[in-house]
Amino acid sequence: MKMDRRKFLLNTTSTTVAGCAFHSALARRSAAVPQTELARDPLRPQFHLLPPANWINDPNAPIYWKGSYHMFYQYNPTGAYWGDMHWGHAISTDMIHWKHLPMALSPTAGGPDADGCFTGTSVIQNGRVIVLYTAVVAVPLDRATSKGGPQSLRETQCLVTSSDPELKAWTKLDTPVIAEPPAGMQVNGFRDPSPWRRDDWWYMVLGAGVANRGGVVLLYKSRDLHNWEFVHVLAGRNEDTEYRFEPYNPWEVWECPELFALDGKHVLIFSTSGRAYWQSGMLDLHTMQFHAEQAGILDYGSYYAPKTQLDKSGRRILWGWIQETRPLEQYKSAGWAGLLSLPRVLALSADGRLESSVAPEVNTLRNREQSLKITEDEENNQRQIGAMRIEECCGELQCVMRRTANNFELILCASGGNSAPWLTIKYDSERPAQISIDARPLPLQLNDREDLKLDLHIDGSVIETFVNNQIAFTKRFYYSSSVPQDMCMKWTGKTTNLVNLSVCQLVPISSDRLTS
């Protein structure tokens, strides 16, 4: 079941807590689940970023600063459920190995963020890191910009600054830099600022939902990051079939929007109704109008609220929130919920389609590899495949398959048992323009001579799947055993059509399952 942040508000029994004091993440860890129990939970990933305990959702304001990568994220220090939004903080030199730091942002009693510090973005100006984020406070319904949860919230855009080398110390402005939506606009949401600089101006997109219209992206501009002027609606619902998304509902908001240049064009990303979308096209730099030419889905699975950054080499890196798909009571009792995706490198194809692949830095974790030695003997090939294992679900699977007249099915499952499949991938040669993952047909655009290429990262209870860099599908899987399970494969179809099949163990990024 997919949930965006609004649906979590509707489904959780918790409410936001105003005026929480600043504490470190470790000090505020829920006492319900001991650290030793969290560390041996086999469902907790071993090479993804997640906090030592409790709830995590959106990646916030990732930035490369003074030789290190900083990741902030929506975090609840009081439990493994949505609410009481703070900003957790981790630091890395390679986007793979992380060290947890004290929380970066906490609600200020009596301030505009008294009931939560929501999602935001980092920029660098005059030797300082500046973060614009959404602050929320509970208000009567007639003053609210967000009306769909257990509380009516007033969303404003606030600013904090830091020049600390490790970004541990922050200074907040007392008042919002954008205190209300554009005049005369009735909104269902007003959040998630994302600024960028062009010449002498700063521009910024904001996510919103407009009454009787649906989700939109708003464009603002400023000379100094403090005083903002509304420009126009940059993007919104389009009646053309190509750009039509979910059916209209009165609470729709295009959350977490971001606009950036990539490979000679511009890309807009946003999230709504449990799914993250992209559009690519041209930004008219005179009128600041965005003209979408291609559109698609960033990830077809349990993936939401993505955020990008430039790495030290100038590549555009995408991060996303990988949600839980098990019931609320299960992850509350487990003491942790959610994680962040592996870093993904973005690029545009020649015809403007957005492509993504796992950043090559992840390859440094590769350890023991098992490769299929393909022969003309089908039984021998199948015995080899049946013997392959990813121990404790901590590894990578790569497969290259010729697209011939033969079909195939790849099933991932627990070894040594008859449990339900964890993931199923099927290809039907009579439908060469699609591949099926967990019985869902997904579109592919390959030329006649192009092979199918699968890259899967399996970690604890998550699988990130990539097909020819065109399709991303993130799957959560859960099992009841308290002992870590090994992953095995089942292959149906001619193995002689395989070009390559290999599995590789990945080295955990910590000695336990607590990330650092």
C-alpha positions in Angstrom: 0.0 0.0 0.0 1.5 3.3 -1.1 1.2 6.4 1.1 2.4 9.9 0.7 2.9 12.2 3.6 -0.8 13.3 3.6 -2.0 9.8 3.8 0.3 9.1 6.7 -1.2 12.0 8.5 -4.6 10.4 7.9 -3.6 6.9 9.0 -1.4 7.4 12.0 -2.8 7.9 15.5 0.1 10.1 16.5 0.0 13.9 16.3 2.8 16.4 16.0 4.5 17.6 19.1 5.2 21.3 19.5 8.2 22.8 21.0 10.6 19.9 21.3 14.0 20.7 22.6 17.2 19.9 20.6 18.7 16.5 21.3 20.9 14.1 19.4 19.2 11.3 17.5 20.8 8.7 19.7 19.6 10.4 22.9 16.1 10.5 21.6 16.0 6.9 20.3 12.8 5.1 21.3 13.3 3.0 24.5 10.8 0.4 23.4 13.3 -1.5 21.2 16.8 -2.0 22.6 19.8 -1.2 20.3 20.9 -4.8 20.5 17.6 -5.9 19.1 17.6 -3.4 16.3 21.2 -4.4 15.4 20.2 -8.0 14.9 16.9 -7.4 13.1 17.5 -9.3 9.8 15.1 -7.0 7.9 17.2 -3.9 8.5 19.4 -3.1 5.5 23.2 -3.3 5.7 24.3 -0.9 3.0 21.5 1.6 2.8 21.3 4.8 4.9 18.7 4.8 7.7 18.8 6.2 11.3 19.8 4.0 14.2 16.1 3.8 15.1 12.6 5.3 14.6 11.0 6.9 11.6 12.6 8.4 8.5 10.9 9.8 5.3 12.0 12.4 2.8 15.7 13.0 2.0 16.3 16.7 2.7 18.9 19.2 1.3 21.7 16.8 0.3 24.8 18.8 -0.4 28.6 18.4 -1.0 30.3 20.8 1.4 34.0 21.1 2.3 34.9 17.6 1.1 32.0 15.7 2.6 28.5 14.7 1.6 25.7 15.8 4.0 22.3 14.1 4.0 19.5 15.5 6.0 16.2 13.7 6.3 12.7 13.8 7.9 13.0 12.1 11.2 10.7 11.4 14.2 12.9 11.2 17.3 10.0 9.9 19.4 9.1 6.7 17.6 8.8 4.6 14.5 5.8 6.4 13.0 5.2 9.7 11.2 5.1 12.8 13.4 7.2 15.3 15.3 9.2 16.2 12.2 12.9 17.0 12.8 15.9 16.9 10.5 18.2 14.0 11.0 21.8 14.4 9.7 24.5 12.0 8.4 27.9 12.7 6.8 29.9 10.7 4.3 33.0 11.1 2.1 31.7 8.7 -0.6 27.9 8.7 -0.5 28.1 5.1 0.8 29.6 5.0 4.3 27.8 7.3 6.7 28.4 8.7 10.2 25.4 9.9 12.1 25.6 13.5 13.5 23.3 15.3 16.0 19.9 16.4 14.6 20.2 19.5 12.4 16.8 21.1 12.8 14.2 20.9 15.5 10.9 22.7 16.0 11.1 26.0 18.0 8.5 26.6 20.6 6.4 29.6 19.6 8.1 29.8 16.2 6.7 29.2 12.7 8.0 25.6 12.8 6.6 24.9 16.2 4.8 21.8 14.9 7.4 20.5 12.5 10.4 21.1 10.2 9.3 19.8 6.8 11.3 19.2 3.6 13.8 21.7 2.1 16.9 22.3 0.0 20.5 23.5 0.5 22.4 26.1 -1.5 25.8 27.7 -1.0 26.1 31.5 -1.0 29.0 33.7 0.2 30.8 30.8 1.9 27.7 29.6 3.8 25.2 26.8 3.4 21.7 28.2 3.3 18.7 26.0 3.7 15.1 26.9 2.8 12.6 24.5 4.3 8.9 24.3 5.1 7.8 25.2 8.6 4.4 24.1 10.0 2.3 25.2 12.9 -1.2 24.0 13.9 -3.9 26.6 13.2 -7.7 26.8 12.9 -9.0 25.5 9.6 -9.7 28.9 8.0 -5.9 29.8 8.3 -4.6 26.4 7.2 -2.7 25.7 3.9 -2.8 21.9 4.6 -6.2 20.6 5.6 -6.2 16.9 4.9 -4.7 15.5 8.1 -5.7 15.2 11.8 -4.5 18.7 12.3 -4.9 21.8 10.1 -1.4 23.2 9.4 -0.1 26.5 8.3 2.9 26.0 6.0 5.5 28.8 5.5 8.9 28.8 4.0 11.8 29.5 6.4 15.6 29.9 6.2 18.5 28.7 8.3 22.3 29.2 7.7 25.5 27.5 8.7 29.2 28.0 8.0 30.3 25.1 10.3 32.5 22.7 8.4 30.4 19.7 9.6 27.1 21.7 9.4 26.3 21.0 13.1 25.5 24.6 14.1 22.6 26.4 12.4 21.1 29.9 12.8 17.4 30.3 12.2 15.6 33.4 10.9 12.8 34.2 13.4 10.2 34.9 10.6 9.4 33.1 7.3 10.8 34.4 4.1 7.5 33.4 2.4 4.7 33.8 4.9 1.7 32.9 2.7 0.6 31.5 -0.7 0.2 33.9 -3.7 -2.7 36.4 -3.2 -6.0 35.0 -4.1 -4.8 31.4 -4.5 -6.7 28.8 -2.5 -4.3 26.0 -1.8 -4.5 22.5 -0.4 -0.7 22.4 0.3 2.2 24.9 0.1 5.6 23.3 0.8 9.0 21.8 -0.2 11.0 24.8 -1.5 13.8 24.1 -4.0 15.9 27.1 -5.1 18.7 27.5 -7.7 20.7 30.5 -9.0 20.7 31.9 -12.5 22.8 35.0 -13.2 21.7 37.7 -10.7 18.5 36.0 -9.6 17.6 33.1 -7.4 14.6 31.1 -8.6 12.6 28.6 -6.5 9.9 26.0 -7.1 7.3 25.2 -4.5 4.8 22.3 -4.4 1.2 23.1 -4.0 -2.4 22.0 -4.7 -4.9 24.5 -6.0 -8.6 24.1 -5.3 -10.6 22.8 -8.3 -7.4 22.3 -10.3 -5.1 19.8 -8.5 -1.4 19.7 -8.1 0.9 22.5 -9.4 4.4 23.8 -9.1 4.8 27.4 -8.2 7.8 29.6 -9.4 9.3 32.4 -7.3 12.3 34.7 -7.7 14.6 36.6 -5.3 17.8 38.7 -5.4 18.9 37.7 -1.9 17.1 34.5 -0.8 15.2 36.5 1.8 12.6 38.5 -0.3 10.7 36.4 -2.7 8.3 37.4 -5.5 5.7 35.0 -7.0 6.3 34.7 -10.8 3.7 32.2 -12.1 2.5 28.6 -12.0 5.4 26.7 -13.7 3.7 23.4 -14.2 0.4 21.6 -13.4 -2.1 19.2 -14.6 -2.2 18.9 -18.4 -5.3 17.5 -20.1 -3.1 15.8 -22.7 -3.2 12.0 -22.2 0.6 11.9 -22.2 0.9 14.0 -19.1 -2.3 12.9 -17.2 -1.5 11.2 -13.9 -3.8 10.2 -11.1 -7.5 11.0 -11.1 -8.3 14.4 -9.5 -8.9 14.4 -5.8 -9.4 17.5 -3.7 -6.3 16.9 -1.6 -3.8 16.4 -4.4 -0.5 18.3 -4.0 2.6 18.1 -6.3 5.1 17.6 -3.5 8.9 17.9 -3.5 9.2 19.6 -6.9 12.7 20.2 -8.3 13.8 21.8 -11.6 17.3 21.3 -12.9 19.4 21.4 -16.1 20.5 18.1 -17.4 22.2 17.2 -20.7 21.1 20.2 -22.6 17.5 20.2 -21.4 15.6 20.8 -18.1 14.0 18.2 -15.9 11.1 18.7 -13.5 10.5 16.1 -10.8 7.6 16.0 -8.3 5.7 13.5 -6.2 1.9 13.0 -5.8 -0.5 10.2 -4.9 2.2 7.9 -3.8 4.3 8.1 -6.9 7.3 10.1 -8.1 7.2 11.6 -11.6 9.5 13.3 -14.1 9.1 15.6 -17.1 11.9 16.7 -19.4 11.8 19.6 -21.9 12.8 23.2 -22.4 12.9 26.1 -20.0 12.4 29.4 -21.8 15.0 31.5 -20.0 13.2 34.8 -21.0 9.7 33.9 -19.9 10.7 31.2 -17.4 8.1 29.0 -18.8 8.7 25.2 -18.8 7.6 23.2 -21.8 7.5 19.5 -21.2 8.3 17.2 -24.0 8.7 13.8 -22.3 7.2 12.4 -19.1 7.4 9.3 -17.0 7.7 7.7 -13.6 10.9 7.8 -11.6 10.3 4.5 -9.8 7.3 2.1 -10.0 7.7 0.7 -6.5 8.0 1.8 -2.9 9.7 5.1 -3.6 8.7 8.7 -2.9 9.7 12.3 -2.4 13.1 12.1 -4.2 15.7 14.9 -3.9 18.7 15.6 -6.1 22.2 17.1 -5.6 25.3 17.7 -7.6 28.2 15.5 -6.5 31.9 16.6 -6.4 32.2 15.7 -10.1 29.1 17.6 -11.2 26.9 14.5 -11.7 23.2 14.8 -10.9 22.5 12.4 -8.0 19.0 11.3 -7.1 18.0 10.1 -3.6 14.5 8.8 -2.6 12.6 7.7 0.4 11.9 3.9 0.4 8.7 3.4 2.4 7.4 0.6 4.5 4.7 -1.6 3.0 4.0 -3.6 6.1 1.3 -2.6 8.6 1.8 0.4 10.9 1.8 -1.7 14.0 4.5 -4.0 12.7 7.0 -1.3 12.0 6.2 0.6 15.2 6.9 -2.6 17.2 10.1 -3.2 15.2 11.4 0.2 16.3 12.3 1.5 12.8 10.6 2.5 9.6 11.9 3.5 6.2 15.3 4.1 4.6 16.9 6.1 1.9 17.6 4.7 -1.6 21.1 4.2 -2.9 22.4 7.2 -4.8 21.3 7.1 -8.5 23.0 8.9 -11.3 20.6 10.7 -13.7 21.1 11.2 -17.4 18.9 12.0 -20.5 18.7 9.7 -23.5 19.1 11.1 -27.0 15.3 11.5 -27.2 15.0 13.2 -23.8 13.9 10.2 -21.7 15.2 10.3 -18.1 17.5 7.4 -17.2 18.9 6.3 -13.8 21.5 3.9 -12.6 23.1 3.1 -9.2 26.2 5.3 -8.6 29.4 3.4 -9.3 30.6 4.2 -5.8 28.4 1.3 -4.7 30.7 -1.0 -6.6 33.4 -0.5 -4.0 31.3 -2.8 -1.7 31.5 -5.8 -4.0 33.2 -8.8 -2.6 32.7 -12.5 -3.4 31.2 -13.0 -6.9 29.5 -16.1 -8.3 29.1 -16.2 -12.1 27.2 -18.6 -14.3 29.5 -20.6 -16.6 27.1 -20.9 -19.5 27.3 -24.2 -21.4 25.0 -25.9 -23.9 23.8 -28.2 -21.2 20.6 -26.8 -19.7 20.6 -29.1 -16.7 24.1 -28.0 -15.8 23.2 -24.4 -16.1 20.1 -24.8 -14.0 22.2 -26.6 -11.3 24.6 -23.7 -11.2 21.8 -21.1 -10.9 20.1 -23.2 -8.1 23.4 -23.2 -6.1 23.9 -19.4 -6.3 23.2 -17.5 -3.0 23.3 -14.0 -1.7 24.0 -14.5 1.9 21.8 -12.6 4.4 20.2 -10.8 1.5 23.2 -8.4 1.2 24.3 -8.3 -2.4 23.8 -7.5 -6.0 22.5 -9.5 -9.0 23.3 -8.7 -12.6 21.8 -10.3 -15.6 22.1 -9.7 -19.4 19.7 -11.6 -21.6 19.3 -11.8 -25.4 15.8 -10.9 -26.6 15.0 -13.8 -28.9 11.9 -15.8 -29.5 12.2 -17.3 -26.0 10.6 -16.0 -22.9 12.1 -16.1 -19.4 11.0 -15.7 -15.7 13.4 -14.8 -12.9 12.2 -15.4 -9.3 14.0 -14.3 -6.2 13.1 -16.2 -3.0 14.4 -17.5 0.3 16.8 -20.4 0.0 15.8 -23.8 1.3 12.1 -23.2 1.6 8.8 -22.9 -0.2 8.0 -19.4 0.8 6.3 -16.9 -1.5 8.5 -15.2 -4.1 10.1 -12.0 -3.0 10.3 -10.6 -6.6 9.3 -12.0 -10.0 10.5 -10.6 -13.4 9.0 -11.9 -16.6 9.8 -11.2 -20.3 7.4 -12.2 -23.1 9.0 -12.0 -26.6 5.6 -11.3 -28.1 5.6 -8.1 -26.1 9.1 -6.7 -26.7 8.2 -3.2 -25.6 7.6 -4.2 -22.0 8.8 -6.2 -19.1 6.7 -7.5 -16.2 7.8 -7.0 -12.6 5.5 -8.6 -9.9 2.8 -9.0 -12.6 2.9 -5.3 -13.5 3.8 -4.6 -17.2 6.3 -1.8 -17.5 7.3 0.0 -20.7 10.6 -0.4 -22.4 12.1 1.3 -25.5 14.9 -0.8 -26.9 16.2 -1.3 -30.4 16.0 -4.7 -32.0 19.6 -5.6 -31.2 19.6 -4.3 -27.6 19.9 -6.9 -24.8 17.9 -6.8 -21.6 20.0 -5.7 -18.7 19.0 -6.2 -15.1 20.8 -4.8 -12.1 19.3 -5.6 -8.6 20.5 -4.6 -5.2 19.1 -6.8 -2.4 19.5 -5.5 1.1 17.7 -6.9 4.2 14.1 -6.2 3.2 14.5 -4.1 0.1 15.3 -4.7 -3.6 16.2 -1.9 -5.9 15.8 -3.1 -9.5 16.9 -1.4 -12.7 16.1 -2.5 -16.2 18.4 -1.0 -19.0 18.5 2.2 -16.9 15.0 3.0 -18.1 12.9 1.3 -15.4 13.4 1.5 -11.7 11.3 -0.6 -9.3 11.9 -0.6 -5.6 10.3 -3.6 -3.7 10.0 -4.2 0.1 9.8 -7.8 1.2 9.4 -9.2 4.6 9.8 -12.6 6.2 9.0 -13.9 9.7 12.3 -15.6 10.6 14.4 -14.0 13.2 17.5 -15.5 11.5 18.8 -13.7 8.4 17.8 -15.5 5.2 19.8 -16.2 2.1 18.4 -15.3 -1.3 18.3 -17.8 -4.2 17.1 -17.6 -7.8 14.8 -19.7 -9.9 15.1 -19.3 -13.7 12.5 -20.4 -16.3 13.4 -20.3 -19.9 16.4 -21.1 -22.1 19.6 -20.4 -20.1 21.6 -20.5 -23.3 20.1 -17.1 -24.2 21.8 -15.6 -21.2 24.8 -13.5 -21.9 25.7 -13.1 -18.2 24.3 -14.0 -14.8 26.2 -13.2 -11.6 25.6 -12.5 -8.0 28.0 -10.7 -5.7 28.1 -10.2 -1.9 28.2 -6.6 -0.8 30.2 -5.6 2.3 28.0 -4.1 5.0 28.8 -0.5 5.7 28.9 -1.1 9.5 29.6 -4.0 11.9 25.9 -4.0 12.9 22.7 -2.8 11.2 22.8 0.7 12.7 24.5 2.3 9.6 27.5 3.8 11.5 
